[in-house]
Amino acid sequence: MRTSSWYPWLGPILVTLIGGWLRFANLGRPEAVVFDETYYAKDALSLLKFGYEQGAVEDADDLLLAGDGNIAELEIFTGEPSFIVHPPVGKWVIAAGEALFGATPFGWRFGVALLGTLTVLLLARVVWNLTGSPAWGSVAGLLLAIDGMAIALSRTAVLDGILAFFVLAGFTAIVADRRWIRKRGSPNLGWAWWRPWRLVAAASLGLACGVKWSGIWFFAAFAILTVLWEVARRRRLDDDWVLAFIKDAIPAAITMLAVGIVVYVASWYGWFASDGAWARDWAGDGGAWNALRSLWHYHDEMLGFHTGLNSEHSYQSPAWGWLVQARPTSFFYESGASGCGSGDCAQEVIALGNPVIWWAAILAMLHQGWRWFAARDWRSGAVLLGVAAGWVPWLFYSERTIFAFYSVVFLPFMIAALSLTLATIANPVGNITHRPGPTSRNWRLGLVTAFLLVCVGVSWFFYPIWSAEIIETAAWSNRMWLPTWI
């Protein structure tokens, strides 16, 4: 049929539109500098004006909110370089929104909301590739579209939602590489130098590292994963496993590292091109070698900051509590606001996931772990690796000041695990695309549909505190299911 090429995309596109509506609706609300927007909105604006981060005057936040968003007229910087602790890619994304819509809450949140919306589409596509079913891809996209952690991080100008996009883009590319090499007609047992999707993955993961250094865990995990997949493929074609490993691992390491490093270093272009950036001339004036030495020194200072960060914060949360939503981060809270019936109103943005989705995803990950060991399902192992790369490293930083919203980076992999389990419930055999008998299939699909409707209902209930709607304080209190959420 002529419609066959685009018809399967209707579901993924629909859930992406839903995700976009939930992220862009009243994006300028609250009209405030929210949580770490106090750093990133100004750093992004400084990148636009100077190419590097400058320090801001003491009342810069008030000046931003009092202005009309005209970037040229804003005078909030001191002229002195600022020592920043995260690479520039995420701030350039925020800066793009400011360039388009001005230095306003909507402007500095626009780029984050756009990538948050596209993350829904990416997840739908990658789960479609994992299952061979656009329907299950659409289910995964829907769950991410309506999840509160993803919504709150897409509506706030911080870096973690941006990081989630580039990490998922890298994973999508390595899954595409797996499909690409298996669709080719020849055995392909030679040296694996030309793997275009691996290069896309490397570029995406290089950009992820250019948002936050935690992207390197995903880079390492997915690079190893793609090599193991290829070694397993070659072994099935009777290649010697040692030779198979050498022929694939060496080209993969060289090409992926080269692309990733080049992309990461290139993301510092504004710093290289400036004369006044922090530590720009630490190794001396002029010359590419001195510039690279200065950048290395800068990174050493950044590493010292991150490893020594242990200041107390009321919303800090050890990683062991992230999956159960033990201590979500409140980005914004204001009581006494007008706009509700009683006059006793509250307004909040809290990085809290849909509890039903998250708690069900924990069970699903246990199920996928069993499938990985018992059925050797490569899909289960792949999505669990994505969760592990984003979560396990933080378990070793119990003394560091860390927050639960970091988990948004591996949330797509949790939802992918949940979607695979829902697919297994609907199709209870090893091949999740198999169709059981009509009666069994109807009640199983009914069970999955009921679960999805519950998820939608819970998201509708919680959406006001993900998007800073002004509601009754009593209604806000009804949404605080656990005392640690306050």
C-alpha positions as CSV (number, residue, x, y, z in Angstrom):
1,M,0.0,0.0,0.0
2,R,1.2,3.5,-0.7
3,T,0.5,4.5,2.9
4,S,2.7,1.8,4.3
5,S,5.8,4.0,4.5
6,W,4.2,6.6,6.7
7,Y,1.2,5.0,8.4
8,P,3.2,3.3,11.2
9,W,4.5,6.8,12.2
10,L,1.1,8.1,13.1
11,G,1.3,6.7,16.7
12,P,4.8,7.9,17.4
13,I,4.0,11.3,16.0
14,L,0.8,11.5,18.0
15,V,2.4,10.8,21.3
16,T,5.2,13.3,20.4
17,L,2.5,16.0,19.9
18,I,1.0,15.1,23.3
19,G,4.4,15.4,24.9
20,G,5.0,18.7,23.1
21,W,1.7,20.1,24.3
22,L,2.4,19.1,27.9
23,R,5.9,20.7,27.7
24,F,5.1,23.9,25.8
25,A,1.7,24.8,27.3
26,N,2.3,28.0,29.4
27,L,6.1,27.4,29.3
28,G,6.8,30.8,30.6
29,R,5.1,29.9,33.9
30,P,6.3,30.5,36.5
31,E,7.6,33.9,35.7
32,A,10.6,33.4,37.8
33,V,14.2,32.1,37.7
34,V,13.7,28.6,38.8
35,F,16.2,26.5,40.8
36,D,19.5,26.2,38.8
37,E,18.1,28.4,36.0
38,T,19.9,31.1,38.0
39,Y,23.2,29.7,36.6
40,Y,22.3,28.4,33.2
41,A,20.0,31.1,31.9
42,K,22.7,33.7,32.6
43,D,25.6,31.5,31.4
44,A,23.7,30.9,28.1
45,L,23.1,34.6,27.7
46,S,26.8,35.2,28.3
47,L,27.7,32.7,25.6
48,L,25.5,34.5,23.2
49,K,27.0,37.9,24.0
50,F,30.7,37.0,24.5
51,G,31.3,33.4,23.5
52,Y,32.2,32.4,27.0
53,E,30.7,32.7,30.6
54,Q,31.1,36.0,32.4
55,G,30.2,36.7,36.0
56,A,26.9,38.4,36.7
57,V,26.0,41.3,38.9
58,E,24.3,40.6,42.2
59,D,20.8,41.4,41.2
60,A,21.0,39.8,37.7
61,D,18.0,37.6,38.2
62,D,15.8,40.6,39.1
63,L,17.1,42.5,36.1
64,L,16.3,39.6,33.8
65,L,12.7,39.4,35.0
66,A,12.2,43.1,34.9
67,G,13.4,43.5,31.3
68,D,11.6,42.9,28.1
69,G,13.9,40.1,27.0
70,N,16.0,42.3,24.7
71,I,19.4,40.8,24.8
72,A,21.3,43.8,23.5
73,E,20.0,46.1,26.2
74,L,20.7,43.8,29.1
75,E,23.6,44.9,31.2
76,I,24.0,42.2,33.8
77,F,27.6,41.0,33.4
78,T,30.7,42.2,35.3
79,G,33.2,41.7,32.4
80,E,35.1,39.2,34.5
81,P,35.4,35.6,33.4
82,S,33.4,33.0,35.4
83,F,34.7,29.6,36.5
84,I,32.0,27.2,35.4
85,V,31.8,23.5,36.2
86,H,29.9,22.0,33.2
87,P,30.8,22.0,29.5
88,P,29.0,24.4,27.2
89,V,26.7,22.2,24.9
90,G,23.7,22.4,27.2
91,K,24.0,26.1,27.7
92,W,24.2,26.6,23.9
93,V,20.9,24.8,23.6
94,I,19.4,27.2,26.2
95,A,21.1,30.1,24.4
96,A,19.4,29.2,21.1
97,G,16.0,29.7,22.7
98,E,17.1,33.0,24.1
99,A,18.4,34.1,20.7
100,L,15.0,33.3,19.2
101,F,12.6,34.5,21.9
102,G,14.7,36.8,24.2
103,A,16.0,36.5,27.7
104,T,12.7,35.6,29.2
105,P,11.5,32.4,31.0
106,F,9.9,31.2,27.8
107,G,13.1,31.9,25.9
108,W,15.5,30.2,28.1
109,R,13.2,27.2,28.5
110,F,12.4,26.8,24.8
111,G,15.4,24.7,23.7
112,V,15.0,22.4,26.7
113,A,11.3,21.9,26.0
114,L,12.1,21.2,22.3
115,L,14.7,18.5,23.0
116,G,12.4,17.1,25.7
117,T,9.7,16.7,23.1
118,L,12.0,15.1,20.6
119,T,13.2,12.7,23.2
120,V,9.6,11.3,23.2
121,L,9.9,10.7,19.4
122,L,13.4,9.1,19.9
123,L,12.1,6.7,22.5
124,A,9.1,5.7,20.4
125,R,11.5,5.0,17.5
126,V,14.0,3.0,19.4
127,V,11.4,0.8,21.1
128,W,9.8,0.3,17.7
129,N,13.2,-0.9,16.5
130,L,13.6,-3.1,19.6
131,T,10.2,-4.8,19.2
132,G,9.5,-4.4,15.5
133,S,6.2,-2.8,16.5
134,P,5.3,0.9,16.1
135,A,2.4,0.3,18.5
136,W,4.8,-0.6,21.4
137,G,7.0,2.2,20.3
138,S,4.0,4.5,20.7
139,V,3.3,3.0,24.2
140,A,6.8,3.9,25.3
141,G,6.6,7.4,23.8
142,L,3.2,7.9,25.6
143,L,4.6,6.9,29.0
144,L,7.6,9.3,28.6
145,A,5.3,12.1,27.2
146,I,3.1,12.0,30.4
147,D,5.8,11.3,33.0
148,G,6.3,14.1,35.5
149,M,10.1,13.9,35.8
150,A,10.4,14.2,32.0
151,I,7.9,17.1,31.9
152,A,9.4,19.1,34.8
153,L,12.9,18.7,33.4
154,S,11.6,19.8,29.9
155,R,10.0,22.9,31.4
156,T,13.1,24.0,33.4
157,A,16.3,25.4,31.9
158,V,18.7,22.9,33.5
159,L,21.0,20.5,31.8
160,D,19.8,17.0,32.6
161,G,16.9,16.9,30.2
162,I,19.3,18.0,27.4
163,L,21.7,15.3,28.5
164,A,18.9,12.7,28.3
165,F,18.2,13.7,24.7
166,F,21.8,13.2,23.5
167,V,22.2,9.9,25.4
168,L,19.1,8.5,23.9
169,A,20.1,9.7,20.5
170,G,23.4,7.8,20.9
171,F,21.5,4.6,22.0
172,T,19.1,4.9,19.1
173,A,22.1,5.1,16.7
174,I,23.8,1.9,18.1
175,V,20.5,0.0,17.8
176,A,20.3,1.3,14.2
177,D,23.8,0.1,13.6
178,R,22.9,-3.4,14.9
179,R,20.0,-3.5,12.4
180,W,22.1,-2.0,9.6
181,I,24.9,-4.6,9.8
182,R,22.4,-7.5,10.0
183,K,20.4,-6.3,7.0
184,R,23.4,-6.3,4.7
185,G,23.6,-9.2,2.3
186,S,27.2,-10.4,2.9
187,P,28.6,-12.0,6.1
188,N,30.7,-8.8,6.8
189,L,33.5,-10.5,8.7
190,G,36.3,-8.0,7.8
191,W,37.7,-5.1,9.8
192,A,34.8,-2.9,10.9
193,W,36.0,0.5,10.0
194,W,33.0,1.8,8.1
195,R,30.0,1.8,10.5
196,P,28.1,5.1,9.9
197,W,25.6,4.6,12.6
198,R,28.4,4.1,15.1
199,L,29.8,7.4,14.1
200,V,26.4,9.0,14.7
201,A,26.4,7.4,18.1
202,A,29.8,8.7,18.9
203,A,28.9,12.2,17.8
204,S,25.7,12.1,19.9
205,L,27.5,10.7,23.0
206,G,30.3,13.3,22.5
207,L,27.7,16.0,22.7
208,A,26.2,14.3,25.8
209,C,29.7,14.6,27.4
210,G,29.6,18.2,26.3
211,V,26.5,18.7,28.4
212,K,27.6,17.0,31.5
213,W,30.5,14.7,32.2
214,S,28.2,11.9,33.3
215,G,27.7,11.3,29.6
216,I,31.0,9.5,29.6
217,W,29.4,6.5,31.4
218,F,26.9,6.1,28.6
219,F,29.7,6.5,26.0
220,A,31.7,3.7,27.5
221,A,28.7,1.4,28.1
222,F,27.3,1.7,24.6
223,A,30.6,1.4,22.9
224,I,31.3,-1.8,24.7
225,L,27.7,-3.0,24.0
226,T,28.0,-2.5,20.3
227,V,31.3,-4.4,20.2
228,L,29.8,-7.3,22.1
229,W,26.8,-7.4,19.8
230,E,29.2,-7.6,16.8
231,V,31.4,-10.3,18.3
232,A,28.3,-12.4,19.0
233,R,27.1,-11.9,15.4
234,R,30.5,-12.9,14.0
235,R,30.6,-16.0,16.2
236,R,27.3,-17.1,14.8
237,L,28.9,-16.9,11.4
238,D,31.7,-19.2,12.6
239,D,34.3,-16.5,13.0
240,D,37.0,-17.1,15.6
241,W,35.9,-15.1,18.7
242,V,39.3,-13.7,19.4
243,L,39.8,-12.6,15.8
244,A,36.2,-11.3,15.8
245,F,36.9,-9.2,18.9
246,I,40.1,-7.8,17.4
247,K,38.6,-6.9,14.1
248,D,35.7,-5.0,15.7
249,A,36.9,-3.7,19.0
250,I,40.0,-1.9,17.6
251,P,38.2,0.0,14.8
252,A,35.3,0.8,17.1
253,A,37.6,2.1,19.8
254,I,39.6,4.3,17.3
255,T,36.7,5.6,15.3
256,M,34.2,6.2,18.1
257,L,36.8,7.8,20.4
258,A,38.1,10.0,17.7
259,V,34.7,11.3,16.7
260,G,33.6,11.7,20.4
261,I,36.8,13.6,21.4
262,V,36.7,15.8,18.3
263,V,33.0,16.7,18.9
264,Y,33.6,17.3,22.6
265,V,36.6,19.6,22.0
266,A,34.8,21.4,19.2
267,S,32.0,22.2,21.6
268,W,34.4,24.5,23.4
269,Y,34.8,26.7,20.3
270,G,33.6,29.8,22.1
271,W,36.2,29.4,24.8
272,F,39.0,28.8,22.2
273,A,37.9,31.8,20.2
274,S,37.9,34.2,23.1
275,D,40.7,36.1,24.8
276,G,39.1,36.6,28.2
277,A,37.6,33.3,29.1
278,W,38.5,31.7,32.4
279,A,42.0,30.1,32.3
280,R,42.2,30.7,28.5
281,D,45.8,31.7,28.6
282,W,46.9,29.6,31.6
283,A,49.6,27.9,29.5
284,G,50.7,31.1,27.7
285,D,49.5,33.2,24.9
286,G,49.0,31.8,21.4
287,G,49.3,28.4,19.8
288,A,47.0,25.4,19.6
289,W,49.2,23.4,22.0
290,N,49.0,26.1,24.7
291,A,45.3,26.4,24.2
292,L,44.8,22.6,24.7
293,R,47.1,22.7,27.8
294,S,45.0,25.5,29.2
295,L,41.8,23.5,28.5
296,W,43.3,20.5,30.2
297,H,44.1,22.7,33.3
298,Y,40.5,24.0,33.2
299,H,39.2,20.4,33.2
300,D,41.4,19.5,36.1
301,E,39.9,22.4,38.1
302,M,36.4,21.3,37.2
303,L,37.2,17.7,38.3
304,G,38.4,19.0,41.6
305,F,35.1,20.9,42.1
306,H,32.9,17.9,41.3
307,T,34.8,15.4,43.5
308,G,34.8,17.8,46.4
309,L,31.2,19.0,46.2
310,N,29.6,18.0,49.6
311,S,27.7,21.0,50.8
312,E,24.3,20.4,52.4
313,H,21.1,20.9,50.5
314,S,17.6,20.4,51.7
315,Y,16.7,18.4,48.5
316,Q,19.8,16.3,48.1
317,S,19.0,12.6,47.6
318,P,21.3,9.5,47.6
319,A,21.0,7.5,44.5
320,W,19.6,4.4,46.2
321,G,16.3,6.3,46.7
322,W,15.9,7.6,43.2
323,L,13.9,4.7,41.7
324,V,11.3,4.7,44.5
325,Q,11.0,8.5,44.3
326,A,12.2,8.8,48.0
327,R,13.2,12.5,47.8
328,P,12.1,14.4,44.7
329,T,13.5,17.9,44.0
330,S,11.3,20.9,44.3
331,F,12.4,23.5,41.7
332,F,9.9,26.1,42.6
333,Y,7.3,26.6,45.4
334,E,5.2,29.6,46.3
335,S,2.4,29.8,48.7
336,G,-0.2,32.6,49.2
337,A,-0.4,33.2,45.5
338,S,-3.8,34.6,44.2
339,G,-5.7,32.9,41.5
340,C,-7.6,30.0,43.2
341,G,-11.1,30.0,44.6
342,S,-10.3,30.2,48.3
343,G,-7.4,32.5,48.1
344,D,-5.2,30.0,50.0
345,C,-3.2,28.9,47.0
346,A,0.1,27.1,46.1
347,Q,2.2,26.9,43.0
348,E,5.0,24.4,42.5
349,V,7.4,22.8,40.0
350,I,8.6,19.5,41.4
351,A,10.7,16.9,39.6
352,L,8.5,14.0,40.6
353,G,7.9,11.1,38.2
354,N,4.5,9.6,37.7
355,P,4.5,7.2,40.7
356,V,2.6,4.4,38.8
357,I,5.0,4.5,35.9
358,W,8.1,4.5,38.1
359,W,7.0,1.9,40.6
360,A,5.8,-0.4,37.8
361,A,9.1,0.2,36.0
362,I,11.0,-1.2,39.0
363,L,9.0,-4.5,38.6
364,A,9.5,-4.4,34.9
365,M,13.3,-4.1,35.2
366,L,13.3,-7.1,37.5
367,H,11.4,-9.0,34.8
368,Q,13.7,-7.8,32.1
369,G,16.7,-8.9,34.2
370,W,15.2,-12.4,34.3
371,R,14.6,-12.3,30.6
372,W,18.2,-11.3,30.0
373,F,19.5,-14.2,32.0
374,A,16.9,-16.9,31.3
375,A,16.0,-16.1,27.7
376,R,19.2,-14.3,26.6
377,D,17.0,-11.4,25.3
378,W,19.5,-8.8,24.0
379,R,16.8,-6.1,24.2
380,S,16.5,-6.6,27.9
381,G,20.2,-6.4,28.4
382,A,20.4,-3.3,26.3
383,V,17.8,-1.3,28.2
384,L,19.1,-2.4,31.6
385,L,22.6,-1.3,30.6
386,G,21.1,2.2,29.9
387,V,19.6,2.3,33.4
388,A,22.9,1.0,35.0
389,A,25.1,3.5,33.1
390,G,23.0,6.4,34.5
391,W,22.3,5.1,38.0
392,V,25.0,2.8,39.3
393,P,27.9,5.3,39.2
394,W,26.0,7.6,41.5
395,L,25.7,4.9,44.1
396,F,29.4,5.4,44.8
397,Y,29.0,9.1,45.6
398,S,26.9,8.9,48.7
399,E,28.8,11.7,50.3
400,R,28.5,14.0,47.3
401,T,25.6,16.6,46.9
402,I,23.4,14.9,44.3
403,F,19.8,15.1,43.4
404,A,17.1,12.7,42.3
405,F,16.3,14.6,39.1
406,Y,19.6,13.3,37.7
407,S,17.6,10.1,37.0
408,V,15.8,11.7,34.1
409,V,18.8,10.7,32.0
410,F,18.1,7.0,32.4
411,L,14.3,7.4,32.6
412,P,13.8,6.5,28.9
413,F,15.5,3.2,29.5
414,M,13.3,2.4,32.5
415,I,10.3,3.2,30.3
416,A,11.7,1.0,27.5
417,A,12.0,-1.9,30.1
418,L,8.4,-1.3,31.1
419,S,7.2,-1.2,27.5
420,L,9.0,-4.5,26.8
421,T,7.3,-6.1,29.8
422,L,3.9,-4.7,28.8
423,A,4.5,-6.2,25.4
424,T,5.2,-9.6,27.0
425,I,2.1,-9.4,29.1
426,A,0.1,-8.8,25.9
427,N,1.9,-11.5,24.0
428,P,3.0,-14.1,26.5
429,V,5.7,-16.0,24.5
430,G,9.3,-15.5,23.8
431,N,8.5,-13.5,20.6
432,I,6.7,-10.4,21.8
433,T,5.2,-9.9,18.4
434,H,3.4,-13.3,18.4
435,R,-0.3,-13.2,18.7
436,P,-2.1,-15.6,21.1
437,G,-5.7,-16.7,20.7
438,P,-8.5,-14.0,20.5
439,T,-9.9,-14.5,24.0
440,S,-6.5,-14.5,25.7
441,R,-5.3,-11.6,23.6
442,N,-8.4,-9.5,24.4
443,W,-8.1,-9.7,28.2
444,R,-4.4,-9.2,28.1
445,L,-4.7,-6.2,25.9
446,G,-7.5,-5.0,28.2
447,L,-5.1,-5.3,31.2
448,V,-2.4,-3.3,29.5
449,T,-4.9,-0.7,28.3
450,A,-6.3,-0.3,31.9
451,F,-2.7,0.2,33.1
452,L,-2.1,2.9,30.5
453,L,-5.4,4.6,31.4
454,V,-4.4,4.6,35.1
455,C,-1.0,6.2,34.1
456,V,-2.8,8.9,32.1
457,G,-5.2,9.6,35.0
458,V,-2.3,9.9,37.6
459,S,-0.5,12.3,35.2
460,W,-3.6,14.4,34.9
461,F,-3.8,14.5,38.7
462,F,-0.2,15.5,39.2
463,Y,0.3,17.8,36.2
464,P,-0.5,21.0,38.1
465,I,2.6,20.5,40.4
466,W,4.8,19.7,37.4
467,S,3.8,22.9,35.5
468,A,3.4,25.5,38.3
469,E,-0.4,25.8,38.0
470,I,-1.9,27.8,40.8
471,I,-4.1,25.5,42.8
472,E,-5.7,25.3,46.3
473,T,-3.2,24.5,49.0
474,A,-5.4,21.6,50.1
475,A,-5.2,20.3,46.5
476,W,-1.4,20.6,46.6
477,S,-1.3,18.8,49.9
478,N,-3.4,15.9,48.5
479,R,-0.6,15.4,45.9
480,M,2.1,15.0,48.6
481,W,1.6,11.2,48.9
482,L,4.8,10.8,51.0
483,P,6.1,13.1,53.7
484,T,9.5,13.2,52.0
485,W,7.9,14.8,48.9
486,I,7.4,18.0,50.9
